[in-house]
Amino acid sequence: MGYPHPSHPRETPVLSKYFGDPEARTLAGWRARGGYEALEKALATDPVEIQNIVKESGLRGRGGAGFPTGMKWSFMKPDGKTHYLCCNADESEPGTFKDREIMRWTPHGLVEGVALGAHAIYAETAYIYIRGEFTEPYARVCAAVEEAYAAGILGANAMGSGKRVDVHVHRGAGAYICGEETALMNSLEGRRGNPRIKPPFPAVAGLFGKPTTINNVETLTAVPYIVKNGAEWYKQFGRADNPKSIGTKLFSVCGNISRPGNYEVALGFPFKEFLYDLCGGPLPGREIKAVIPGGSSVPILTREEAESALMDYEGMVAVGTMMGSGGVIVFDDRQDMVRQIARLTRFYAHESCAQCSQCREGTAWTTRIMERIRDGQGTAEDLDTLLSIADNMSGKTICVLSDSCATPVVSGLKKFRHEFEAKIAANRSQVTVPGALRASAA
């Protein structure tokens, strides 16, 4: 399958420059495009200097949390202990499909970033944990790793540096929860993919009890460009008035939009221009109703909120949501928001590892109530019950899966309460109905 859309003139293609170019998938093709030059440079450089370059660049984690990458790396010290790097390629967040495209089109870019990151944290061994359903990306990454070993780029004497860098690809089994970094490590160890209580944090006791750093695919793939071109080069991307959000970002766009696909823009890009210019706006004869800007676990925006937002970490917080993983889901005016939110809650209920009571019970009860309202069997009391359950789920579990289920419900009720009330008002079988709803049902 080819790449779904041509590059837009207003994009800033860095990571996506070779998307759609089959020659970039091979070792020879990647080297012809400057591949592995950054790794060769890095292997001859002290890890602290690499950490400082990445720290100075302002690169933040692209998996959703947005933690400064260089700072995360600096937690790893030359203490003589075995260190590990884990690449989180378990991209399972609904609406997000950017990492998949990196692995499909530029697998050597990821391998280079992983090897470079491993050296920067004093690790000789790195693991790429890839989502089980990613059949083609898995094959591409495995082929790239094999080519890199055959060429002496990886192994006991990586690129003739005298340093060992080993990269292993581990395929998951389709569990969303294994995208959580500590559940990912449990899975790698052959255990049930349940999140761990923190502390201890991975930098202290991670994979196999050793100091470990976990980074996202997009994050690691950006590092070779930064090392090769310098921190100042990377800092040119972004808005001048916000030095906290630097660089380019891949955004996955799906839903009711004319041109879905992956787009790479400099952080701070106006969201309205992104939706209507780059992505072509809504389908003919329709209007945008709502947008989820960062994967299904972040608060929903109304059209007006989305059109006023800037596409960076602080810009999304300013309108009451988060940039998250960059998975943009667009809903037009023909969509039933109750039905769409119920779909999301069912996903999270299905994917809960059931370790925490608040999540195990909360996601299940939220889904039952949401589907009851969706089917016209809800009551006015259900709305208060949903908010009460959401409050008991948020911030009270080992990981944030339960928060991710509660977030679209709470933001959906806040922004589209009238749609919930309309379905409840249509339920003539209920015993008691508040006056306003009773009047609208008459």
PEFENLIN-V480714 format. One record per pair of residues at least 24 apart in sequence whose ideal C-beta (glycine too) atoms are under 10 Angstrom apart, sorted by the first residue. I is the first residue (numbers start at 1). J is the second residue. D is the distance in whole Angstrom. If there is no record, write none. Layout:
BEGIN
{{I J D} {I J D}}
END
This chain:
BEGIN
{{1 104 9} {1 136 8} {3 101 8} {3 104 9} {3 105 7} {3 261 8} {3 262 8} {4 101 9} {4 259 8} {4 260 7} {4 261 4} {4 262 8} {5 253 9} {5 259 5} {5 260 8} {5 261 4} {5 262 8} {5 263 8} {5 278 9} {5 279 9} {5 280 9} {6 259 10} {6 261 10} {7 263 9} {7 264 8} {7 278 10} {8 259 8} {8 261 10} {8 263 7} {8 264 9} {8 265 9} {8 274 10} {8 277 8} {8 278 5} {8 279 9} {8 280 10} {9 277 10} {9 278 9} {10 263 9} {10 265 7} {10 266 10} {10 269 8} {10 273 8} {10 274 9} {10 277 7} {10 278 6} {11 248 9} {11 262 10} {11 263 6} {11 264 5} {11 265 6} {11 266 9} {11 269 9} {11 274 10} {11 278 7} {12 236 10} {12 237 6} {12 238 10} {12 247 9} {12 248 5} {12 249 9} {12 263 10} {12 264 6} {12 265 6} {12 266 5} {12 267 10} {12 269 9} {13 248 8} {13 250 10} {13 263 9} {13 264 5} {13 265 9} {14 221 9} {14 222 7} {14 225 6} {14 226 10} {14 229 9} {14 234 9} {14 237 8} {14 247 8} {14 248 5} {14 249 10} {14 250 9} {14 264 6} {14 266 9} {15 62 9} {15 98 9} {15 101 9} {15 102 6} {15 105 10} {15 106 7} {15 109 7} {15 110 10} {15 113 10} {15 217 10} {15 218 7} {15 221 5} {15 222 6} {15 225 8} {15 247 10} {15 248 7} {15 249 9} {15 250 6} {15 262 9} {15 264 6} {16 98 9} {16 101 7} {16 102 8} {16 105 8} {16 106 9} {16 248 9} {16 250 6} {16 262 6} {16 263 8} {16 264 4} {17 105 10} {17 106 8} {17 109 10} {17 225 10} {17 264 8} {18 105 6} {18 106 5} {18 109 8} {19 101 6} {19 102 8} {19 104 8} {19 105 5} {19 106 7} {19 250 10} {19 261 9} {19 262 7} {19 264 9} {20 101 9} {20 104 10} {20 105 7} {21 105 7} {21 106 9} {22 105 8} {24 105 6} {24 106 6} {24 107 9} {24 108 8} {24 109 8} {25 103 10} {25 104 8} {25 105 7} {25 106 7} {25 107 6} {25 108 8} {25 109 10} {25 140 6} {25 143 8} {25 144 8} {25 147 10} {26 107 9} {26 108 8} {26 143 9} {26 144 9} {26 147 7} {27 107 10} {27 108 6} {27 111 9} {27 143 9} {27 144 7} {27 146 10} {27 147 4} {27 148 7} {27 150 8} {27 151 6} {27 153 8} {28 108 10} {28 147 9} {28 151 10} {29 106 10} {29 108 8} {30 106 7} {30 107 8} {30 108 4} {30 109 7} {30 111 9} {30 112 8} {30 144 8} {30 147 9} {30 148 10} {31 108 8} {31 151 9} {31 153 9} {33 106 9} {33 108 9} {33 109 9} {34 224 9} {34 225 9} {34 228 7} {34 229 10} {35 106 9} {35 108 5} {35 109 7} {35 111 9} {35 112 6} {35 153 10} {35 224 8} {35 228 10} {36 108 7} {36 109 10} {36 111 9} {36 112 6} {36 115 9} {36 116 9} {36 148 8} {36 151 9} {36 153 6} {36 159 7} {36 224 8} {37 112 9} {37 224 8} {37 227 9} {37 228 6} {38 109 10} {38 112 7} {38 113 9} {38 115 10} {38 116 6} {38 223 8} {38 224 4} {38 225 7} {38 226 8} {38 227 4} {38 228 4} {38 229 9} {39 111 9} {39 112 5} {39 113 9} {39 114 10} {39 115 5} {39 116 5} {39 119 8} {39 148 9} {39 153 7} {39 154 10} {39 158 8} {39 159 7} {39 161 9} {39 165 9} {39 223 10} {39 224 7} {39 227 8} {39 228 9} {40 112 10} {40 116 10} {40 153 9} {40 158 9} {40 159 5} {40 160 9} {40 161 8} {40 228 10} {41 116 9} {41 159 10} {41 224 9} {41 227 6} {41 228 7} {42 112 9} {42 115 8} {42 116 5} {42 117 9} {42 118 10} {42 119 6} {42 120 7} {42 159 10} {42 161 9} {42 163 10} {42 223 9} {42 224 8} {42 227 5} {42 228 9} {43 115 8} {43 116 8} {43 119 6} {43 153 10} {43 158 6} {43 159 6} {43 160 9} {43 161 4} {43 162 9} {43 163 6} {43 165 8} {44 119 10} {44 159 9} {44 160 10} {44 161 7} {44 163 9} {45 116 10} {45 119 8} {45 120 9} {45 227 8} {46 78 10} {46 119 10} {46 120 10} {47 73 8} {47 74 10} {47 76 8} {47 77 10} {47 78 7} {47 118 10} {47 119 6} {47 120 5} {47 121 7} {47 122 6} {47 123 9} {48 73 9} {48 74 8} {48 77 9} {48 78 8} {48 120 9} {48 122 10} {49 120 9} {49 227 10} {50 116 7} {50 117 9} {50 119 7} {50 120 4} {50 121 9} {50 223 9} {50 226 10} {50 227 7} {51 75 10} {51 76 8} {51 120 6} {51 121 8} {52 120 10} {52 231 9} {53 120 9} {53 223 9} {53 226 6} {53 227 6} {53 230 7} {53 231 5} {53 234 9} {54 116 9} {54 117 9} {54 120 7} {54 219 10} {54 222 9} {54 223 6} {54 226 6} {54 227 8} {54 231 8} {54 234 9} {55 231 8} {56 226 9} {56 230 9} {56 231 4} {56 232 8} {56 234 9} {56 235 8} {56 246 10} {57 222 9} {57 223 9} {57 225 9} {57 226 5} {57 227 9} {57 229 10} {57 230 8} {57 231 4} {57 232 8} {57 233 8} {57 234 4} {57 235 6} {57 246 7} {57 247 7} {58 226 9} {58 231 8} {58 234 7} {58 235 6} {58 237 10} {58 238 8} {58 243 7} {58 244 8} {58 245 8} {58 246 3} {58 247 7} {58 267 9} {59 219 7} {59 222 6} {59 223 7} {59 225 10} {59 226 6} {59 231 9} {59 234 7} {59 235 10} {59 246 7} {59 247 6} {60 219 8} {60 244 8} {60 245 7} {60 246 8} {60 247 8} {60 249 10} {60 267 9} {60 312 10} {60 313 7} {60 323 10} {61 88 10} {61 214 9} {61 215 7} {61 216 6} {61 218 9} {61 219 5} {61 220 10} {62 98 8} {62 99 9} {62 215 9} {62 216 5} {62 217 8} {62 218 4} {62 219 5} {62 220 9} {62 221 9} {62 222 7} {62 247 9} {62 248 10} {62 249 7} {62 250 7} {62 323 9} {62 324 10} {62 325 8} {62 326 7} {63 88 6} {63 90 10} {63 91 9} {63 93 9} {63 96 9} {63 99 8} {63 179 8} {63 181 9} {63 214 9} {63 215 8} {63 216 3} {63 217 8} {63 218 7} {63 219 7} {63 295 10} {63 324 9} {63 325 6} {63 326 10} {64 88 10} {64 93 7} {64 96 9} {64 179 9} {64 216 8} {64 294 7} {64 295 7} {64 297 8} {64 298 9} {64 322 8} {64 323 8} {64 324 5} {64 325 5} {64 326 8} {64 327 9} {64 400 10} {65 181 9} {65 216 9} {65 313 10} {65 322 10} {65 324 9} {65 325 10} {65 400 10} {66 244 9} {66 245 8} {66 312 10} {66 313 5} {66 314 10} {66 322 8} {66 323 7} {66 324 9} {67 215 10} {67 219 10} {68 244 9} {69 117 9} {69 120 10} {69 213 9} {69 215 7} {69 216 9} {69 219 6} {69 220 9} {69 222 8} {69 223 7} {69 226 9} {70 120 9} {70 223 10} {70 226 9} {70 231 9} {72 121 9} {72 202 10} {72 203 8} {72 213 6} {72 214 9} {72 215 8} {72 219 9} {73 117 7} {73 120 5} {73 121 5} {73 122 10} {73 203 9} {73 213 6} {73 215 9} {73 223 10} {74 120 9} {74 121 9} {74 203 10} {75 121 8} {75 201 8} {75 202 9} {75 203 4} {75 204 8} {75 211 8} {75 213 8} {76 120 8} {76 121 4} {76 122 6} {76 123 8} {76 203 6} {76 211 6} {76 212 9} {76 213 6} {77 121 9} {77 122 8} {77 203 9} {77 211 8} {78 121 10} {78 122 5} {79 122 8} {79 211 8} {80 122 9} {81 122 8} {81 209 10} {81 210 6} {81 211 6} {82 122 9} {82 123 8} {82 124 8} {82 125 8} {82 207 9} {82 208 8} {82 209 9} {82 210 5} {82 211 8} {82 212 10} {83 118 8} {83 121 6} {83 122 5} {83 123 4} {83 124 8} {83 125 8} {83 126 10} {83 203 9} {83 206 9} {83 207 9} {83 210 6} {83 211 5} {83 212 7} {83 213 8} {84 118 8} {84 121 9} {84 123 6} {84 124 9} {84 125 6} {84 126 7} {84 127 7} {84 185 9} {84 188 9} {84 202 9} {84 206 6} {84 207 4} {84 208 7} {84 210 6} {84 211 7} {84 212 5} {84 213 8} {84 214 9} {85 114 7} {85 115 9} {85 116 10} {85 117 5} {85 118 4} {85 119 9} {85 120 9} {85 121 6} {85 122 10} {85 123 5} {85 124 10} {85 125 8} {85 126 4} {85 127 7} {85 128 9} {85 165 10} {85 167 9} {85 206 10} {85 207 9} {85 212 7} {85 213 5} {85 214 8} {85 215 7} {85 220 8} {86 114 9} {86 117 10} {86 123 10} {86 125 10} {86 126 7} {86 127 5} {86 128 8} {86 129 6} {86 170 9} {86 181 7} {86 184 6} {86 185 7} {86 188 7} {86 202 8} {86 206 8} {86 207 6} {86 212 6} {86 213 7} {86 214 4} {86 215 8} {87 111 9} {87 113 8} {87 114 5} {87 117 8} {87 118 9} {87 126 7} {87 127 7} {87 128 4} {87 129 7} {87 130 8} {87 141 9} {87 167 9} {87 169 9} {87 170 10} {87 184 10} {87 213 10} {87 214 8} {87 215 6} {87 216 8} {87 217 6} {87 219 9} {87 220 6} {87 221 9} {88 127 10} {88 128 9} {88 129 6} {88 130 9} {88 131 10} {88 178 9} {88 179 6} {88 180 9} {88 181 6} {88 184 6} {88 214 6} {88 215 7} {88 216 5} {88 217 7} {88 219 9} {88 220 9} {89 114 10} {89 127 10} {89 128 5} {89 129 6} {89 130 4} {89 131 7} {89 134 7} {89 137 8} {89 138 9} {89 141 8} {89 169 9} {89 170 9} {89 171 10} {89 172 9} {89 179 9} {89 184 10} {89 216 8} {89 217 5} {89 220 9} {90 128 10} {90 129 6} {90 130 7} {90 131 5} {90 132 8} {90 133 10} {90 134 9} {90 170 10} {90 171 10} {90 172 5} {90 174 9} {90 175 8} {90 176 8} {90 177 9} {90 178 5} {90 179 4} {90 180 9} {90 181 10} {90 183 9} {90 184 6} {90 187 9} {90 193 10} {90 216 10} {90 217 9} {91 130 9} {91 131 6} {91 133 10} {91 134 8} {91 137 9} {91 179 7} {91 216 9} {91 217 7} {91 218 9} {91 252 9} {91 295 10} {91 325 8} {91 327 9} {92 131 6} {92 132 9} {92 133 8} {92 134 10} {92 172 9} {92 174 8} {92 175 8} {92 176 4} {92 177 9} {92 178 8} {92 179 5} {92 295 10} {92 347 10} {92 351 8} {93 176 8} {93 179 7} {93 252 9} {93 294 9} {93 295 4} {93 296 6} {93 297 7} {93 298 10} {93 324 8} {93 325 5} {93 326 10} {93 327 6} {93 347 10} {93 404 9} {94 176 9} {94 254 9} {94 292 9} {94 295 7} {94 296 4} {94 297 8} {94 325 10} {94 327 7} {94 329 7} {94 343 9} {94 344 7} {94 347 6} {94 348 9} {94 404 10} {95 252 6} {95 253 9} {95 254 6} {95 255 8} {95 292 6} {95 293 9} {95 294 8} {95 295 5} {95 296 5} {95 297 9} {95 298 10} {95 324 9} {95 325 8} {95 326 9} {95 327 3} {95 328 7} {95 329 4} {95 330 9} {95 344 10} {96 179 10} {96 250 10} {96 251 9} {96 252 5} {96 254 9} {96 262 10} {96 294 8} {96 295 5} {96 296 8} {96 297 10} {96 324 8} {96 325 4} {96 326 7} {96 327 3} {96 328 9} {96 329 9} {97 134 10} {97 250 10} {97 252 5} {97 253 10} {97 254 8} {97 260 10} {97 261 9} {97 262 7} {97 325 10} {97 327 7} {98 216 10} {98 217 8} {98 218 6} {98 249 9} {98 250 4} {98 251 7} {98 252 5} {98 262 5} {98 263 9} {98 264 9} {98 325 8} {98 326 6} {98 327 8} {99 130 9} {99 131 9} {99 134 9} {99 137 8} {99 216 7} {99 217 4} {99 218 6} {99 219 10} {99 221 9} {99 250 8} {99 252 9} {99 262 10} {99 325 9} {100 130 10} {100 131 8} {100 133 10} {100 134 6} {100 136 8} {100 137 5} {100 217 9} {100 252 9} {100 262 9} {101 137 8} {101 217 10} {101 218 10} {101 250 8} {101 252 8} {101 261 9} {101 262 5} {102 137 8} {102 140 10} {102 141 10} {102 217 6} {102 218 7} {102 220 9} {102 221 5} {102 222 10} {102 250 8} {102 262 9} {103 128 9} {103 130 7} {103 131 10} {103 134 7} {103 136 8} {103 137 4} {103 138 8} {103 139 9} {103 140 6} {103 141 5} {103 144 9} {103 217 7} {103 221 9} {104 134 9} {104 136 6} {104 137 5} {104 139 9} {104 140 6} {104 141 9} {105 137 9} {105 140 8} {106 140 9} {106 144 9} {106 221 7} {107 137 8} {107 138 10} {107 139 9} {107 140 4} {107 141 5} {107 142 9} {107 143 7} {107 144 4} {107 145 8} {107 147 9} {107 148 10} {107 221 10} {108 140 9} {108 141 9} {108 143 9} {108 144 5} {108 145 9} {108 147 7} {108 148 7} {108 153 9} {108 221 10} {108 224 10} {109 144 9} {109 217 10} {109 220 9} {109 221 5} {109 222 9} {109 223 10} {109 224 7} {109 225 9} {110 137 9} {110 140 9} {110 141 7} {110 144 7} {110 145 10} {110 167 10} {110 217 6} {110 218 9} {110 220 6} {110 221 5} {110 224 10} {111 141 7} {111 144 5} {111 145 6} {111 147 9} {111 148 5} {111 149 10} {111 153 8} {111 154 8} {111 167 6} {111 169 9} {111 220 9} {111 221 9} {111 224 10} {112 144 9} {112 148 8} {112 153 8} {112 154 10} {112 220 9} {112 221 8} {112 223 8} {112 224 5} {112 225 10} {112 227 10} {112 228 10} {113 215 8} {113 217 8} {113 218 9} {113 219 8} {113 220 4} {113 221 5} {113 222 7} {113 223 5} {113 224 5} {113 225 9} {113 226 10} {113 227 9} {114 141 10} {114 145 9} {114 148 10} {114 154 9} {114 165 9} {114 167 6} {114 169 10} {114 215 8} {114 217 9} {114 220 6} {114 221 9} {114 223 9} {115 145 10} {115 148 8} {115 153 7} {115 154 6} {115 158 7} {115 159 9} {115 163 10} {115 165 5} {115 166 9} {115 167 6} {115 220 9} {115 224 9} {116 165 9} {116 220 8} {116 223 6} {116 224 6} {116 226 10} {116 227 6} {116 228 10} {117 165 10} {117 213 7} {117 215 6} {117 219 9} {117 220 5} {117 223 6} {117 224 10} {118 154 10} {118 158 9} {118 163 9} {118 164 10} {118 165 6} {118 166 8} {118 167 8} {118 213 9} {118 220 10} {119 158 8} {119 161 9} {119 163 7} {119 164 10} {119 165 6} {120 213 9} {120 223 8} {120 227 9} {121 203 9} {121 211 8} {121 212 9} {121 213 5} {121 215 9} {122 211 9} {122 213 10} {123 164 10} {123 165 8} {123 166 9} {123 207 10} {123 210 9} {123 211 9} {123 212 8} {123 213 8} {124 156 9} {124 158 9} {124 163 8} {124 164 4} {124 165 6} {124 166 6} {125 164 8} {125 165 8} {125 166 5} {125 167 8} {125 168 7} {125 207 9} {125 208 10} {125 210 10} {126 154 9} {126 165 7} {126 166 7} {126 167 5} {126 168 7} {126 169 10} {126 213 9} {126 215 10} {126 220 9} {127 166 9} {127 167 8} {127 168 5} {127 169 8} {127 170 5} {127 184 9} {127 185 9} {127 188 6} {127 207 7} {127 212 9} {127 214 10} {128 167 7} {128 168 7} {128 169 5} {128 170 7} {128 171 9} {128 217 8} {128 220 9} {129 168 10} {129 169 8} {129 170 5} {129 171 8} {129 172 6} {129 178 7} {129 179 9} {129 181 10} {129 184 5} {129 185 9} {129 187 7} {129 188 6} {129 214 9} {130 169 6} {130 170 7} {130 171 6} {130 172 7} {130 217 9} {131 171 8} {131 172 6} {131 173 9} {131 174 7} {131 175 9} {131 176 9} {131 178 8} {131 179 8} {132 171 6} {132 172 4} {132 173 5} {132 174 4} {132 175 8} {132 178 9} {133 171 10} {133 172 9} {133 173 10} {133 174 6} {134 171 8} {134 172 9} {134 174 10} {135 171 10} {137 217 9} {138 169 7} {138 170 10} {138 171 6} {138 172 10} {141 167 9} {141 169 6} {141 171 10} {141 217 10} {142 169 5} {142 171 9} {144 169 9} {145 169 6} {174 351 10} {175 351 7} {175 353 8} {176 347 8} {176 348 8} {176 350 8} {176 351 4} {176 352 9} {176 353 9} {176 401 8} {176 404 10} {177 351 6} {177 352 7} {177 353 5} {177 354 10} {177 355 9} {177 359 10} {177 399 8} {177 401 6} {178 351 10} {178 353 9} {179 216 10} {179 325 10} {179 351 9} {179 399 10} {179 401 10} {180 214 10} {180 353 9} {180 398 9} {180 399 5} {180 400 8} {180 401 7} {181 206 8} {181 212 9} {181 213 10} {181 214 4} {181 215 9} {181 216 10} {181 399 9} {182 206 8} {182 207 10} {182 212 10} {182 214 9} {182 398 8} {182 399 8} {183 353 7} {183 355 9} {183 398 9} {183 399 7} {183 401 9} {184 214 7} {185 209 10} {185 212 7} {185 214 8} {186 353 10} {188 212 10} {192 353 8} {192 355 9} {193 353 7} {193 355 10} {194 353 5} {194 354 9} {194 355 5} {194 356 9} {194 398 8} {194 399 9} {195 353 7} {195 355 7} {195 356 9} {195 359 10} {195 397 9} {195 398 5} {195 399 4} {195 400 9} {195 401 8} {196 355 10} {196 398 7} {196 399 9} {197 355 10} {197 398 6} {197 399 10} {198 398 8} {198 399 9} {216 325 8} {217 250 10} {218 248 10} {218 249 8} {218 250 6} {218 264 10} {218 325 9} {218 326 8} {221 250 9} {222 247 7} {222 248 8} {222 249 9} {222 250 10} {236 266 8} {237 264 10} {237 265 9} {237 266 4} {237 267 7} {237 268 9} {238 266 6} {238 267 5} {238 268 5} {238 269 9} {238 312 7} {239 266 8} {239 267 7} {239 268 3} {239 269 9} {239 270 10} {239 310 7} {239 311 10} {239 312 7} {239 314 10} {239 315 8} {240 268 9} {241 268 8} {241 310 10} {241 314 10} {242 267 8} {242 268 6} {242 310 8} {242 312 6} {242 313 9} {242 314 6} {242 315 8} {244 312 8} {244 313 7} {244 314 6} {245 310 9} {245 311 9} {245 312 3} {245 313 5} {245 314 6} {245 315 7} {245 316 10} {245 323 8} {246 312 9} {247 312 10} {249 311 7} {249 312 8} {249 313 10} {249 323 8} {249 325 10} {249 326 6} {250 325 9} {250 326 6} {250 327 10} {251 278 9} {251 279 9} {251 293 8} {251 294 9} {251 311 7} {251 323 9} {251 325 9} {251 326 4} {251 327 8} {251 328 5} {252 295 8} {252 325 8} {252 326 6} {252 327 5} {252 328 7} {252 329 9} {253 278 8} {253 279 5} {253 280 10} {253 291 10} {253 326 9} {253 327 8} {253 328 5} {253 329 8} {253 330 7} {254 279 10} {254 292 10} {254 327 8} {254 328 7} {254 329 6} {254 330 7} {255 279 10} {255 282 10} {255 288 9} {255 290 9} {255 291 8} {255 292 8} {255 328 8} {255 329 5} {255 330 4} {255 331 6} {255 332 8} {255 335 8} {255 340 9} {256 282 6} {256 283 6} {256 286 7} {256 287 10} {256 288 8} {256 289 8} {256 290 10} {256 291 10} {256 329 9} {256 330 5} {256 331 6} {256 332 4} {256 333 9} {256 334 8} {256 335 7} {257 281 7} {257 282 7} {257 283 8} {257 288 8} {257 291 9} {257 328 8} {257 329 9} {257 330 4} {257 331 10} {257 332 8} {258 282 7} {258 283 6} {258 284 8} {258 286 10} {258 330 10} {260 328 9} {260 330 8} {262 326 9} {263 311 10} {263 326 9} {263 328 9} {264 326 10} {265 311 7} {265 312 10} {265 326 10} {266 311 9} {266 312 9} {267 310 8} {267 311 6} {267 312 4} {267 313 8} {267 314 9} {267 315 8} {267 323 8} {268 310 5} {268 311 7} {268 312 5} {268 313 10} {268 314 9} {268 315 7} {269 309 10} {269 310 7} {269 311 5} {269 312 8} {269 315 9} {270 307 9} {270 308 9} {270 309 8} {270 310 6} {270 311 7} {270 315 9} {271 301 9} {271 305 9} {271 306 5} {271 307 7} {271 308 8} {271 309 4} {271 310 7} {271 311 5} {271 312 10} {271 315 8} {271 316 9} {271 319 9} {271 328 9} {272 303 9} {272 304 10} {272 306 7} {272 307 4} {272 308 7} {272 309 8} {272 310 10} {273 307 9} {273 311 9} {274 306 9} {274 309 9} {274 310 10} {274 311 6} {274 328 8} {275 303 9} {275 306 7} {275 307 8} {275 309 10} {275 311 10} {275 328 8} {275 330 7} {276 307 8} {279 328 8} {279 330 8} {281 330 9} {281 332 10} {282 330 7} {282 331 10} {282 332 5} {282 333 8} {282 334 10} {283 330 10} {283 332 7} {283 334 9} {285 332 9} {285 333 10} {285 334 10} {286 332 4} {286 333 6} {286 334 6} {286 335 9} {287 332 6} {287 333 5} {287 334 9} {288 330 6} {288 331 7} {288 332 6} {288 333 8} {288 335 10} {289 330 9} {289 331 5} {289 332 6} {289 333 5} {289 334 8} {289 335 6} {289 337 7} {289 340 10} {289 415 10} {289 416 8} {289 419 10} {290 329 9} {290 330 8} {290 331 4} {290 332 9} {290 333 9} {290 335 8} {290 337 6} {290 340 8} {290 341 10} {290 411 9} {290 412 8} {290 415 7} {290 416 7} {291 321 9} {291 328 7} {291 329 7} {291 330 5} {291 331 7} {292 321 8} {292 324 9} {292 327 7} {292 328 7} {292 329 4} {292 330 8} {292 331 8} {292 340 9} {292 344 9} {292 407 10} {292 408 7} {292 411 9} {293 319 9} {293 321 6} {293 322 8} {293 323 7} {293 324 7} {293 325 10} {293 326 8} {293 327 8} {293 328 6} {293 329 8} {293 330 10} {294 321 7} {294 322 5} {294 323 5} {294 324 3} {294 325 6} {294 326 6} {294 327 6} {294 328 8} {294 329 9} {295 322 9} {295 323 9} {295 324 4} {295 325 4} {295 326 7} {295 327 4} {295 328 9} {295 329 8} {295 404 9} {296 324 9} {296 325 9} {296 327 7} {296 329 7} {296 340 10} {296 341 10} {296 343 9} {296 344 5} {296 345 10} {296 347 7} {296 348 8} {296 404 7} {296 405 9} {296 407 9} {296 408 7} {297 322 9} {297 324 7} {297 325 8} {297 327 9} {297 344 9} {297 348 8} {297 400 7} {297 401 8} {297 403 7} {297 404 3} {297 405 8} {297 406 9} {297 407 6} {297 408 8} {298 322 4} {298 323 8} {298 324 5} {298 325 9} {298 327 9} {298 329 10} {298 404 9} {298 407 7} {298 408 8} {298 411 8} {299 324 10} {299 407 6} {299 408 8} {299 410 8} {299 411 4} {299 412 9} {299 414 8} {299 415 9} {300 329 9} {300 331 8} {300 337 8} {300 340 9} {300 341 8} {300 344 10} {300 407 8} {300 408 6} {300 409 10} {300 410 9} {300 411 4} {300 412 6} {300 413 10} {300 414 9} {300 415 6} {300 416 8} {301 411 8} {301 415 8} {302 411 10} {302 414 10} {302 415 5} {302 416 8} {303 330 10} {303 331 9} {303 332 9} {303 333 9} {305 415 8} {306 330 9} {320 411 8} {320 414 9} {320 415 10} {321 407 9} {321 411 8} {322 407 9} {324 404 10} {331 416 10} {335 419 10} {336 374 8} {336 416 10} {336 419 7} {336 422 10} {336 423 9} {337 408 9} {337 412 6} {337 413 10} {337 415 8} {337 416 4} {337 417 10} {337 418 10} {337 419 5} {337 420 8} {338 370 7} {338 371 9} {338 373 6} {338 374 5} {338 375 10} {338 378 9} {338 412 8} {338 413 10} {338 416 8} {338 419 5} {338 420 6} {338 422 9} {338 423 6} {338 424 10} {339 370 9} {339 371 9} {339 373 10} {339 374 5} {339 375 10} {339 419 9} {339 423 9} {340 374 10} {340 408 8} {340 412 8} {340 416 10} {340 419 10} {341 366 10} {341 370 6} {341 373 10} {341 374 9} {341 386 10} {341 408 5} {341 409 6} {341 411 9} {341 412 4} {341 413 9} {341 416 8} {341 419 9} {341 420 9} {342 366 9} {342 367 7} {342 368 10} {342 369 9} {342 370 4} {342 371 5} {342 372 9} {342 373 8} {342 374 5} {342 375 9} {342 408 10} {342 409 9} {342 412 10} {343 367 10} {343 370 9} {343 371 10} {343 374 9} {343 408 10} {344 370 9} {344 404 9} {344 405 7} {344 407 9} {344 408 5} {344 409 8} {344 412 9} {345 369 9} {345 370 5} {345 371 8} {345 386 9} {345 404 10} {345 405 5} {345 406 9} {345 408 7} {345 409 6} {345 412 10} {346 370 8} {346 371 7} {346 405 9} {347 404 9} {347 405 8} {348 393 10} {348 401 6} {348 402 8} {348 403 10} {348 404 6} {348 405 4} {348 406 9} {348 407 10} {348 408 9} {348 409 10} {349 401 10} {349 402 10} {349 405 7} {351 401 7} {351 404 9} {351 405 9} {352 397 9} {352 399 10} {352 401 6} {352 402 7} {352 404 10} {352 405 8} {353 398 9} {353 399 8} {353 401 8} {355 397 8} {355 398 6} {355 399 9} {355 401 10} {356 393 9} {356 396 8} {356 397 4} {356 398 6} {356 399 8} {356 401 9} {356 402 7} {357 392 10} {357 396 9} {357 397 9} {357 402 10} {358 389 9} {358 392 6} {358 393 5} {358 394 9} {358 395 10} {358 396 5} {358 397 5} {358 398 10} {358 402 6} {358 403 10} {358 406 10} {359 393 7} {359 396 9} {359 397 5} {359 398 8} {359 399 8} {359 400 9} {359 401 6} {359 402 4} {359 403 9} {359 404 10} {359 405 8} {359 406 10} {360 397 9} {360 402 9} {361 389 9} {361 392 9} {361 393 9} {361 402 10} {362 389 5} {362 390 8} {362 391 10} {362 392 6} {362 393 4} {362 394 9} {362 396 9} {362 397 9} {362 401 10} {362 402 6} {362 403 10} {362 405 7} {362 406 7} {363 389 9} {363 393 7} {363 401 8} {363 402 6} {363 404 9} {363 405 5} {363 406 9} {364 389 10} {364 405 10} {365 389 6} {365 392 10} {365 393 10} {366 390 7} {366 393 8} {366 402 9} {366 405 6} {366 406 7} {366 408 10} {366 409 6} {367 405 8} {367 409 10} {369 409 9} {370 405 10} {370 408 10} {370 409 7} {370 412 9} {370 420 9} {372 423 10} {372 424 10} {372 427 9} {373 419 10} {373 420 6} {373 421 10} {373 423 5} {373 424 7} {373 427 9} {374 420 9} {374 423 7} {375 423 8} {375 427 9} {376 422 10} {376 423 6} {376 424 8} {376 425 10} {376 426 5} {376 427 5} {376 428 9} {376 429 9} {377 423 9} {377 424 9} {377 426 10} {377 427 6} {377 429 7} {377 430 8} {378 420 8} {378 421 9} {378 423 6} {378 424 5} {378 425 10} {378 426 9} {378 427 6} {378 430 8} {379 424 6} {379 427 7} {379 429 9} {379 430 5} {379 431 8} {379 432 8} {379 433 8} {379 434 10} {379 437 10} {380 420 10} {380 421 8} {380 424 6} {380 425 9} {380 427 9} {380 430 8} {380 432 7} {380 433 6} {380 434 5} {380 436 10} {380 437 6} {380 438 9} {381 424 9} {381 430 9} {381 432 8} {381 434 10} {382 420 8} {382 423 10} {382 424 7} {382 427 10} {382 430 10} {383 409 10} {383 413 6} {383 417 7} {383 420 6} {383 421 8} {383 424 8} {384 413 10} {386 410 8} {386 412 9} {386 413 7} {386 420 9} {387 413 7} {387 414 10}}
END
